Amino acid sequence: MIKELDLFGVFAPPLLLYLAVAALLWQPLRMVLERVGFYRLVWRPALFNLAVYVITLAGVWAVLS
């Protein structure tokens, strides 16, 4: 059976919830890395941010599903 989330009568895929949780976890991590100055060591900060977000999403998916 396919799991679906019922958000006030609108059915949404569970991936939408996973994306939101990963974004909530990734944002403070990004802010900490910015404050520490980690991005000076990174060649492409936008690509690094995407990779960290995808890793965070995979972790959330593994824990919640």
N, C-alpha and C positions, 0 to 999 in steps of 0.2 A: 504494500500500500504506500502510495506517495504521501509524504507528510506535507501539509500546507498550514500556513499560519493564517488565522482569521483575524484581520485587523479591521474592526468595526464594519464587518460585512464584506470586506475586500480580501480575497484570498491571495496570499503572497508566497513565493517560494521561500524555504528556510535559508537559502543563500543570502537573502536580503537581511535577515537577522544577523547572520555571520559577518556580513560586510559592515554592519553598524557596530557590532561589538569589536571587531578588529580595528575599526577607525577610532573608537573610544580608547582602546589600548595603545594604538600607534601614536596618537597625537601627543600625549605626555612624554612618550619616549623620544619623539622627534624634538620636542622642546628642550629636554634634558641634553640631548646630543648637541643641539645648537648652543646652549648656554656653556657647555664644557669646551666648545671649540673643536669638536670632532670633525666637523665638515671641512676644516682646513686640510685634513689628511685625505679627503675623498676626492677622486678625480671628477666624477659627475654626480653631484648631490641629488639631482632629480631622479636619476636612475637608481641610486642607492636608496632613496626614499621609497621608490616603487618596489624594490626588492625586499626591503624590510617590511613593507605593508603586506606583500604576498606571503612572506614567511609568517607574519603575525596571523594572517587569514588562515593559512594552513594549520597553524596551531590551534586557533579557535575552532576550526572545523573538526580537527581531531578530538578535541576535548568535548565539544557539544554534540557531536553526532554518534 
